[in-house]
Every structure is written in C-alpha cells, then in structure tokens.
Amino acid sequence: MIKNYYNYFNLHIYTMSPRMNFGNQDYEFNLQQQEPESEDEDYDENDDFDEDDESVDEYLPADSGKCYLALCELYNGKIHGSNNYFVNSQYLVIQRFSGNEILSQMLNGIAKQYSQIYRRLAQQSNISHSIVRNYKNIIAREDYISPQIVKCSYLPDGECVAVIKTMWIKLIQRRWRSVFNERQRIIGERSRISSIFYREVKGTWPAGLNALPSIHGMLSHLSPTSITFMS
C-alpha cells in the first residue's frame, strides 16, 4: 500500500477539498525518507504573515464571481477516495492564493511537491482515470500542477472545484501580439510621405491602411471548435 503522501509532504494543510487522501489506493512506491533541512534558529514563521492583512482569505469560502490564483488537480476517485459522478471530470482546488499572500517561494514549493507525487503515480502501470483517457500523460507533465487563474464553486458534498480561466489569458496575449504587430506595420506605412500625400489628395489612406486593428473584437474570429484548451 502507498504511504499517505499528504502526511509525508504535510500537504493536507493546503487542500481546499474535504476528500483528499493518497492513502486510499493500491499504487506502490518506494520513497526515500529525507532528512528535514535545518532551519535558522532565529526564524519565526509568523514573520511571513501580516496580521493586519485582510486580503488573506484562503480559508474563507471563495466568491464565485471572482477570479483567484490557485493550484488545481484533476479529480480521480482512485486517488481521492470516492468515484463521485458529479466531480469526476472536475478540477479540485488544492490551494487558493490572494492578495499579498501570493508568495512565489511557497506557491512553487507546493506545486513542486505535488508534481513529484504525480510523476511517481504516472510511472505505475495501473494508474488510470474513468473519463480522461490520457490521464497518465497529463499528470506526468512538468507543468501539471502549476498556478492557474480560476473561478471557484462548491459542489453539494463540499468539494471546491475550479473553472480554469488561464486559457483565455493565453489566447488574449497571443492574439494581442498579432494585433499589435499589425498596428505597428500600418502606422509605419501611414507615416510614409507617399501615404500622407495620398490621404491629402484622396481623403483616405491607401488600400489596406484604412482600418487600424484594436483590442475590440480581436477574438471575434474564434469559434468553440477552433479553441485549443491549454490548461
């Protein structure tokens, strides 16, 4: 039987879901116990937190209308202890971050530890998912557990699940780079003496230079079938 990895890594304190137990499965691993690193005797863990910071609210229910920075993982009944139909295709929220509490060292540390667990799981021949066919390939990726922009909601049994919005940020960034380059090209062409003279005579810019693309409507060419999900 697998060791309880949430106890091994002390990750159970970070989870946003009531059912997160790596101990309820039959996958076998041989992990070497690692000696804890020595800590500075003068270090006080309370120094990392501001008692007056009201933005630290990861233990309060998430607002379904807000976006959060969070770490997420695909629900898997073989890992999380139940094969609930309603949650089986969802992303569970491991940890939600907000405001000044976004500490890159802590965030990356949690993500790295989870990724190490999942990469070891991916090495097992009997790891699978009841819905996701390429589940093993997904969890083996280096960036499987990585910061995502999400909206959170709660299922009837209390699981905090995420709708990942990072994809749209990537799409907007990629499209805007294309739009920006086109704007620069058109502005450069309009700056030519021949273009300026043409506009003074004709009242319009030369062909191909009249419309200056902008951020408005730059995603209008997308259709549901043309979107590649990059979560």
MARLODO-908836 format. One line per 3 residues: number of its first residue (from 1); their letters; for each residue z, x, y of C-alpha. Coordinates in nm, 2 decimals. Each point is the difference from the previous one (the first is absolute). Layout:
N
NUM	A	Z/X/Y ~ ...
***
This chain:
231
1	MIK	0.00/0.00/0.00 ~ -0.08/0.11/0.35 ~ 0.29/0.10/0.23
4	NYY	0.08/-0.23/0.29 ~ -0.21/0.17/0.26 ~ 0.15/-0.19/0.29
7	NYF	0.34/0.15/-0.09 ~ -0.16/0.34/-0.07 ~ -0.16/0.02/0.34
10	NLH	0.26/-0.22/0.18 ~ -0.29/-0.22/0.10 ~ 0.17/-0.33/-0.07
13	IYT	0.15/0.00/0.35 ~ -0.34/-0.01/0.16 ~ -0.16/-0.29/-0.19
16	MSP	-0.07/-0.34/0.17 ~ -0.04/-0.19/-0.33 ~ 0.29/-0.13/-0.21
19	RMN	-0.18/0.09/-0.33 ~ -0.08/0.37/0.00 ~ 0.10/0.17/-0.32
22	FGN	-0.19/0.28/-0.16 ~ 0.25/-0.01/-0.29 ~ -0.15/-0.32/-0.16
25	QDY	-0.30/0.15/-0.17 ~ -0.10/0.21/-0.30 ~ -0.17/0.29/0.18
28	EFN	0.13/0.35/-0.10 ~ 0.04/0.29/0.24 ~ 0.17/0.34/0.00
31	LQQ	0.11/0.08/0.35 ~ 0.20/0.31/0.06 ~ 0.32/-0.06/0.18
34	QEP	-0.02/0.17/0.33 ~ 0.29/0.16/0.18 ~ 0.07/-0.17/0.33
37	ESE	-0.08/0.22/0.30 ~ 0.30/0.13/0.18 ~ 0.06/-0.18/0.33
40	DED	0.14/0.15/0.32 ~ 0.37/-0.06/0.01 ~ -0.02/-0.10/0.37
43	YDE	-0.26/-0.26/-0.07 ~ 0.10/-0.36/0.06 ~ -0.24/-0.27/-0.13
46	NDD	0.11/-0.22/0.29 ~ -0.16/0.24/0.24 ~ -0.34/-0.13/-0.10
49	FDE	0.07/-0.35/0.12 ~ 0.06/-0.15/0.34 ~ 0.27/-0.27/-0.02
52	DDE	-0.13/-0.16/0.31 ~ -0.36/-0.03/-0.13 ~ -0.07/-0.37/-0.05
55	SVD	-0.34/0.07/-0.15 ~ 0.13/0.11/-0.34 ~ -0.03/-0.33/-0.19
58	EYL	-0.14/0.09/-0.34 ~ 0.29/-0.19/-0.17 ~ -0.07/-0.32/0.19
61	PAD	-0.27/-0.24/-0.11 ~ -0.35/0.09/0.12 ~ -0.17/-0.21/0.26
64	SGK	-0.32/-0.13/-0.17 ~ -0.17/0.01/0.34 ~ 0.05/0.37/0.06
67	CYL	-0.16/0.31/-0.14 ~ 0.22/0.27/-0.15 ~ -0.04/0.35/-0.13
70	ALC	0.10/-0.01/-0.36 ~ -0.03/0.17/-0.34 ~ -0.14/-0.24/-0.27
73	ELY	-0.07/0.00/-0.38 ~ -0.20/-0.23/-0.22 ~ 0.23/-0.24/-0.20
76	NGK	-0.01/0.07/-0.37 ~ 0.21/-0.21/-0.23 ~ 0.04/0.28/-0.25
79	IHG	0.16/0.21/0.27 ~ 0.18/-0.25/0.22 ~ 0.15/-0.20/-0.29
82	SNN	-0.18/-0.34/0.01 ~ -0.35/-0.13/-0.03 ~ 0.00/-0.25/0.28
85	YFV	-0.34/-0.16/0.05 ~ 0.05/-0.05/0.37 ~ 0.09/0.36/0.07
88	NSQ	-0.22/0.17/-0.26 ~ -0.28/0.09/0.24 ~ 0.21/0.07/0.31
91	YLV	0.11/0.32/0.17 ~ 0.38/0.03/0.00 ~ 0.16/0.15/0.31
94	IQR	0.20/0.31/-0.09 ~ 0.13/0.08/0.35 ~ -0.07/-0.14/0.34
97	FSG	0.02/0.22/0.31 ~ 0.03/-0.10/0.36 ~ 0.05/0.14/0.35
100	NEI	0.17/0.34/0.04 ~ 0.10/-0.01/-0.37 ~ -0.35/0.13/-0.09
103	LSQ	0.10/0.35/-0.11 ~ -0.30/0.18/-0.15 ~ 0.22/0.22/-0.22
106	MLN	0.18/-0.29/-0.16 ~ -0.31/-0.21/-0.03 ~ -0.20/0.27/-0.16
109	GIA	0.29/0.10/-0.23 ~ 0.03/-0.35/-0.14 ~ -0.38/-0.03/-0.04
112	KQY	-0.02/0.33/-0.18 ~ 0.28/-0.09/-0.25 ~ -0.16/-0.33/-0.08
115	SQI	-0.34/0.17/-0.04 ~ 0.15/0.25/-0.24 ~ 0.14/-0.28/-0.22
118	YRR	-0.33/-0.19/0.00 ~ -0.21/0.31/-0.08 ~ 0.22/0.05/-0.31
121	LAQ	-0.04/-0.36/-0.09 ~ -0.38/0.04/0.02 ~ 0.02/0.27/-0.27
124	QSN	0.13/-0.25/-0.25 ~ -0.26/-0.16/-0.23 ~ 0.17/-0.34/-0.01
127	ISH	0.03/-0.05/0.38 ~ -0.21/-0.31/0.10 ~ 0.00/-0.30/0.23
130	SIV	-0.07/-0.36/-0.10 ~ -0.24/-0.05/0.29 ~ -0.11/0.33/0.15
133	RNY	-0.23/0.17/-0.25 ~ -0.01/0.34/0.17 ~ 0.38/0.00/0.06
136	KNI	0.04/0.35/-0.16 ~ -0.25/0.15/0.24 ~ 0.16/-0.17/0.30
139	IAR	0.35/0.12/-0.07 ~ -0.13/0.36/-0.07 ~ -0.14/0.04/0.35
142	EDY	0.18/0.24/0.23 ~ 0.01/-0.27/0.28 ~ 0.10/-0.29/-0.22
145	ISP	0.34/-0.02/0.16 ~ -0.07/0.07/0.37 ~ 0.09/-0.16/0.33
148	QIV	-0.18/-0.33/0.06 ~ -0.02/-0.25/0.28 ~ 0.11/-0.33/-0.16
151	KCS	0.11/-0.36/0.07 ~ 0.29/-0.10/-0.22 ~ 0.09/-0.33/-0.17
154	YLP	0.25/-0.12/-0.26 ~ -0.06/-0.17/-0.33 ~ 0.23/-0.27/-0.13
157	DGE	0.18/0.25/-0.23 ~ 0.07/0.23/0.30 ~ -0.26/0.27/-0.04
160	CVA	-0.12/0.15/0.32 ~ -0.38/0.03/-0.03 ~ -0.26/0.15/0.23
163	VIK	-0.34/-0.08/0.13 ~ -0.15/0.34/0.08 ~ -0.17/0.02/0.34
166	TMW	-0.07/0.37/0.01 ~ -0.36/-0.07/-0.12 ~ -0.08/-0.18/0.32
169	IKL	0.13/0.29/0.21 ~ -0.23/0.23/-0.19 ~ -0.29/-0.23/0.04
172	IQR	0.06/-0.03/0.37 ~ 0.03/0.38/0.04 ~ -0.31/0.07/-0.20
175	RWR	-0.21/-0.27/0.19 ~ 0.13/0.11/0.34 ~ -0.10/0.36/-0.06
178	SVF	-0.36/-0.13/-0.06 ~ 0.01/-0.23/0.31 ~ 0.15/0.28/0.22
181	NER	-0.28/0.24/-0.10 ~ -0.26/-0.26/0.08 ~ 0.16/-0.07/0.34
184	QRI	-0.01/0.37/0.08 ~ -0.37/0.02/-0.10 ~ -0.10/-0.30/0.22
187	IGE	0.21/0.13/0.30 ~ -0.17/0.34/-0.04 ~ -0.35/-0.16/-0.01
190	RSR	0.08/-0.22/0.30 ~ 0.10/0.31/0.20 ~ -0.34/0.15/-0.02
193	ISS	-0.21/-0.01/0.32 ~ -0.29/-0.19/-0.18 ~ 0.24/-0.27/-0.12
196	IFY	0.15/-0.04/0.35 ~ -0.34/-0.02/0.16 ~ -0.11/-0.26/-0.26
199	REV	0.29/-0.22/0.08 ~ -0.06/0.02/0.37 ~ -0.36/-0.11/-0.05
202	KGT	0.03/-0.25/-0.29 ~ 0.36/-0.12/0.06 ~ 0.10/0.07/-0.36
205	WPA	0.07/0.31/-0.21 ~ -0.27/0.13/-0.23 ~ -0.04/-0.16/-0.34
208	GLN	0.30/0.07/-0.22 ~ 0.24/0.08/0.29 ~ 0.08/-0.35/0.14
211	ALP	0.28/-0.09/-0.24 ~ 0.31/0.22/0.00 ~ 0.20/-0.06/-0.32
214	SIH	0.37/-0.06/0.04 ~ 0.31/-0.08/-0.21 ~ -0.07/-0.37/0.02
217	GML	-0.19/-0.12/-0.30 ~ -0.03/0.34/-0.16 ~ 0.11/-0.14/-0.34
220	SHL	-0.22/-0.30/0.01 ~ -0.25/0.16/-0.24 ~ 0.26/0.00/-0.28
223	SPT	0.01/-0.26/-0.28 ~ 0.27/-0.05/-0.27 ~ -0.24/0.15/-0.26
226	SIT	-0.07/0.31/0.21 ~ 0.36/0.10/0.05 ~ 0.12/0.29/-0.22
229	FMS	0.38/-0.03/-0.05 ~ 0.16/0.34/0.07 ~ 0.36/-0.07/-0.06
***
